[in-house]
Amino acid sequence: VISFDRKAASTSFTWTVIPRTPAIWNPRMTSARQFQFDVTGGIVGKTVIIEASTDLKEWIAIATNTPSTTQFPFVDPATNRFHRFFRAVIMP
């Protein structure tokens, strides 16, 4: 990042960006026919809640995790669902 102002030509800064919402990526099916994905962008030591919905209106917490790294896998325990949506949120 380079910042310009009227007094100095430029100043360089190093920024570390920590997302407020974890991202879900790398979806796949396990050999046991369970849906799995990776959660990234969590904050070490902060609880991440995995929520599921069938209609994008009603969300139900299906798992919590307090990761020791910023990335971790999640396996959906429900094998009888044809479709549902997922999101990950950090507990305040």
Order of alpha helices (4+ residues) and beta strands (2+ residues): beta-beta-beta-beta-beta-beta-beta-beta
